[in-house]
């Protein structure tokens, strides 16, 4: 099994060669994948893996640019206002793109201001707690949280992300108070996790893996529909009767509104080809990332559905940036 340790993440971050536009008239230039999350997290690492394969396939440079400000709003705005020529693309979790307009004042519409290109993958998240946590199972953690007058302090490395939403849903489903702490990236959050400054976080395997061998964290459950082959001993949330309804975990790529259909279709084809790359598929599967592809039209409908679901959910949960 592939192991993503700290050195591997650094190597991945430096591994990219980058790519140009897809118009018939332009054969040079760089394609930029804009990510609304800090370096080192799941969106960043997987974007770099895709970029590497795209670079090889296209014979051009593809680069990842991190813009974590505003919980992902800065990244979305940067792509919205860029030239619609296929050179600047947004990689995002569906919940984040759809939820930000309901969470805060943003100058973009998740449906009207972007041309959907393709879904990339679904993500598994794991419930992690500090090594000295009194809980060794998810029921023990929930019981501890309900008995603690202050509840649990929960870390989130991506505002409006599936992990953020599902942490809030878990607390409400169990009438368990939580204090949500937002971080600009996984690295500062995990620093607080291993020193017990937070009680819980939902994290990807890529983030969790460097801490597992030395038992610097404990993994209590994962949010997939079935047990993951990479950690078959870890129960699903559903096995404990939790997160029967949860925020979706899909991630996708979109271009600015007005990008010509020919470019969007070419991009969709290139991302589909990249997802079929055996090495990429193996790396993602072994990291708890499940490749999934769509047409641009299918993704557009998914985004519309996400907006319809997430907006009311945000209001019912009383979520707000902090």
C-alpha positions in Angstrom: 0.0 0.0 0.0 1.2 3.5 -0.8 2.1 5.5 2.3 1.9 9.3 2.3 4.4 10.3 5.0 5.6 13.9 5.5 8.4 13.4 3.0 6.1 12.0 0.4 3.8 15.0 0.8 6.7 17.4 0.3 7.8 15.4 -2.7 4.3 15.5 -4.2 4.2 19.3 -3.7 7.4 19.7 -5.7 6.6 17.1 -8.3 4.5 19.2 -10.6 5.4 20.3 -14.1 2.5 22.6 -15.4 0.1 23.0 -18.5 -1.3 25.7 -21.0 -4.6 26.6 -22.7 -6.7 24.3 -24.8 -7.8 26.6 -27.5 -6.8 25.8 -31.1 -5.0 29.1 -31.5 -2.9 28.8 -28.3 -0.4 26.0 -27.8 1.6 27.4 -25.0 0.9 28.6 -21.5 0.1 27.3 -18.0 -3.1 25.8 -16.7 -3.6 26.7 -13.1 -5.7 24.6 -10.7 -6.9 27.0 -8.0 -7.5 25.3 -4.7 -9.4 27.0 -1.8 -7.5 25.0 0.8 -4.0 25.2 2.3 -1.1 23.1 1.0 -0.8 19.6 2.4 -4.5 18.8 2.6 -6.5 16.3 0.5 -7.6 18.8 -2.1 -4.1 20.1 -2.6 -2.4 16.7 -2.7 -4.9 15.2 -5.1 -4.9 18.3 -7.3 -1.2 17.9 -7.7 -1.5 14.3 -8.6 -4.0 15.1 -11.3 -1.8 18.0 -12.5 1.2 15.7 -12.9 -0.8 13.3 -15.1 -2.4 16.2 -17.1 1.0 17.6 -17.7 2.3 14.4 -19.1 -0.8 13.8 -21.3 -1.0 17.3 -22.6 2.7 18.0 -22.9 2.1 21.3 -21.1 2.5 22.7 -17.6 -0.3 22.4 -15.0 0.3 24.1 -11.7 -1.7 24.2 -8.4 -2.3 27.5 -6.7 -3.5 27.6 -3.1 -5.9 30.4 -2.1 -7.3 29.4 1.3 -8.6 32.9 2.3 -12.3 33.3 3.0 -12.9 29.6 3.5 -12.5 29.0 -0.2 -14.3 32.2 -1.4 -11.0 33.8 -2.6 -10.3 30.8 -4.8 -13.8 30.9 -6.3 -13.7 34.6 -6.9 -10.2 34.3 -8.5 -11.5 31.8 -11.0 -14.8 33.6 -11.6 -13.0 36.8 -12.6 -10.3 35.1 -14.7 -10.3 34.9 -18.5 -12.6 32.1 -19.7 -10.0 30.4 -21.8 -9.5 27.1 -20.0 -6.3 28.3 -18.3 -7.7 28.9 -14.8 -9.8 26.2 -13.1 -11.3 25.8 -9.7 -10.9 22.5 -7.8 -13.4 22.3 -4.9 -15.6 20.2 -2.6 -19.2 20.5 -3.8 -20.4 21.4 -0.3 -18.0 24.3 -0.1 -18.8 25.9 -3.4 -22.6 25.6 -2.7 -22.5 26.6 1.0 -20.4 29.7 1.1 -23.1 32.0 -0.4 -25.4 30.9 2.4 -22.7 31.2 5.1 -21.3 34.6 4.2 -21.4 37.5 1.8 -19.7 36.4 -1.4 -19.7 38.0 -4.9 -20.3 34.8 -6.9 -23.2 32.5 -7.7 -22.2 28.8 -7.6 -24.4 27.9 -10.6 -24.3 31.0 -12.8 -20.6 32.0 -12.5 -18.9 28.7 -13.4 -18.8 26.2 -16.2 -18.8 22.7 -14.7 -16.0 20.5 -16.1 -16.0 17.2 -14.3 -16.3 15.4 -11.0 -13.0 14.1 -9.8 -13.5 11.9 -6.7 -15.4 11.1 -3.6 -13.5 11.3 -0.3 -13.6 9.2 2.8 -13.1 11.0 6.2 -12.0 9.4 9.4 -12.9 10.4 12.9 -9.6 11.1 14.7 -9.0 11.9 18.4 -5.8 12.7 20.3 -3.7 9.7 21.7 -4.8 10.5 25.3 -8.5 10.8 24.5 -10.6 8.8 27.0 -12.5 7.4 24.0 -11.4 4.3 22.1 -14.7 3.9 20.2 -17.1 6.3 18.6 -19.9 5.6 21.1 -17.4 6.3 24.0 -16.5 9.6 22.3 -20.1 10.6 22.0 -20.9 9.6 25.5 -17.9 11.6 26.8 -19.0 14.6 24.7 -22.5 14.5 26.1 -21.4 14.2 29.7 -18.8 17.0 29.4 -20.4 20.3 30.2 -18.4 22.0 27.4 -18.9 19.2 25.0 -16.1 18.6 22.5 -13.7 20.9 20.7 -13.8 20.0 17.0 -11.2 21.0 14.4 -12.0 21.8 10.8 -9.4 22.4 8.1 -11.9 23.5 5.5 -14.8 25.8 6.2 -17.9 24.5 4.5 -16.2 21.2 3.7 -17.9 17.8 4.0 -15.9 17.2 7.2 -17.1 20.5 8.6 -20.7 19.9 7.9 -20.7 16.3 9.1 -19.0 17.3 12.4 -21.9 19.7 13.0 -24.5 17.1 11.9 -22.9 14.5 14.3 -23.2 16.9 17.2 -26.8 17.8 16.5 -27.9 14.2 15.9 -26.5 13.3 19.4 -27.5 16.5 21.2 -23.8 17.0 22.0 -22.4 20.5 22.3 -19.3 21.3 20.3 -17.0 24.2 19.8 -15.9 24.3 16.2 -12.3 25.6 15.5 -11.5 26.6 12.0 -7.9 26.2 10.7 -6.1 27.3 7.6 -5.0 23.9 6.6 -4.5 20.4 8.1 -1.0 20.9 9.4 -1.9 23.5 12.2 -5.0 21.5 13.0 -3.0 18.2 13.5 -0.4 20.0 15.6 -3.3 20.9 18.0 -4.7 17.4 17.7 -1.6 15.5 18.8 -1.1 17.9 21.7 -4.8 17.5 22.8 -5.9 21.1 22.2 -8.8 19.7 20.2 -10.9 16.6 21.0 -11.9 15.5 17.5 -11.5 16.1 13.8 -12.8 14.4 10.7 -9.7 14.0 8.4 -8.7 12.3 5.2 -6.4 9.3 5.2 -3.6 11.4 3.6 -3.7 13.7 6.6 -4.1 10.9 9.1 -1.4 8.5 7.8 1.8 10.2 9.0 0.4 10.1 12.6 -0.9 6.5 12.7 2.3 4.5 12.8 3.6 6.3 16.0 0.1 6.3 17.5 -0.1 10.0 17.7 -3.8 9.9 17.0 -6.5 7.3 17.3 -9.0 6.5 14.5 -12.5 5.6 15.7 -14.6 5.4 12.5 -14.9 6.4 8.9 -17.8 8.0 7.0 -18.0 5.7 3.9 -21.0 3.5 3.1 -18.8 0.4 3.6 -15.5 -0.4 5.3 -12.5 0.7 3.3 -10.1 -2.0 2.2 -7.1 0.1 3.4 -8.3 0.0 7.0 -10.8 -2.9 7.2 -10.7 -2.9 11.0 -12.2 0.6 11.2 -16.0 0.6 11.5 -18.2 2.9 9.4 -20.3 5.6 11.0 -23.4 3.8 9.7 -22.4 0.7 11.8 -22.8 2.9 14.9 -26.1 4.3 13.6 -24.5 7.7 12.9 -24.6 10.1 9.9 -27.5 8.3 8.2 -27.9 11.6 6.4 -24.6 13.4 5.7 -23.0 16.0 3.6 -21.8 14.7 0.2 -18.1 14.1 -0.2 -17.6 14.7 -3.9 -14.9 17.0 -5.3 -14.9 18.5 -8.8 -13.4 21.0 -11.2 -15.0 24.0 -12.9 -14.0 26.8 -15.3 -15.2 30.5 -15.3 -18.6 31.1 -16.9 -18.4 31.8 -20.6 -15.6 29.3 -21.2 -16.3 27.9 -24.7 -18.0 24.5 -24.8 -15.2 23.1 -27.0 -12.7 23.9 -24.3 -14.9 22.5 -21.5 -15.5 19.3 -23.4 -11.7 18.9 -24.0 -11.0 19.5 -20.4 -13.6 17.0 -19.3 -12.0 14.4 -21.7 -8.5 15.2 -20.3 -9.6 14.8 -16.6 -11.4 11.6 -17.5 -8.2 10.3 -19.1 -6.2 11.3 -16.1 -8.6 9.5 -13.8 -8.0 6.3 -15.8 -4.2 6.5 -15.3 -3.3 3.3 -13.3 -0.8 4.9 -11.1 -3.0 7.9 -10.2 -6.0 5.6 -9.6 -3.9 3.3 -7.3 -2.6 6.3 -5.3 -6.0 7.7 -4.8 -7.6 4.4 -3.9 -4.9 3.6 -1.4 -5.4 7.0 0.2 -9.2 6.7 0.8 -10.0 8.7 -2.4 -12.5 7.1 -4.8 -12.3 8.3 -8.4 -15.6 9.3 -9.9 -16.3 11.0 -13.3 -19.2 12.9 -14.8 -20.0 14.9 -17.9 -20.2 18.7 -17.6 -24.0 18.5 -17.8 -24.2 15.9 -15.0 -22.0 18.0 -12.8 -24.1 21.1 -13.4 -27.2 19.2 -12.1 -25.2 18.0 -9.1 -24.2 21.5 -8.2 -27.8 22.7 -8.5 -28.9 19.9 -6.2 -26.1 20.7 -3.8 -27.2 24.3 -3.6 -30.8 23.3 -3.0 -29.8 21.0 -0.2 -27.0 23.0 1.4 -28.6 26.4 1.7 -31.5 25.3 3.9 -29.0 23.0 5.8 -26.8 25.9 6.6 -29.7 27.9 8.0 -31.1 25.0 10.0 -27.6 24.2 11.5 -27.0 27.9 12.4 -23.5 27.7 10.9 -21.4 30.8 10.6 -17.7 31.6 9.9 -15.5 32.1 13.0 
